[in-house]
């Protein structure tokens, strides 16, 4: 399986907490981001690969940590309102990431398809001593 870049977008990110819970590394990273940035939008770049959705903050987003989200942890993707820059909503077990960018519908579709494939691969991965 190739780990190549499937899509990449510049935009602004806001992380909102839906509920408190323990969802593993992804949720801990999102909680840390939300704690540091609060309700402030952070400029940066999302990069989608076959395994992860990564966020790298821009120079103007001081204090914003980088994120590396496992695609299998994404529960849903939706499109928000907007004339030129729409918002892509990416839901996990305890957080919602809102990413404002141009070309949001196509990016949301790519993330949703990759997340579905990531969840499918996670369900079919063999576990136990026979797994390699």
Secondary structure, 3 states (H helix, E strand, C coil): CCCCEEEEEEEEEEEEECCCCCCCHHHHHHHHHHHHHCCCCEEEEEEEECCEEEEEECCCCCCCCCEEEEHHHCCEEEECCCCCCEEEEEECCCEEEEEEECCHHHHHHHHHHHHHHHHHHHHHCCCCCCCC
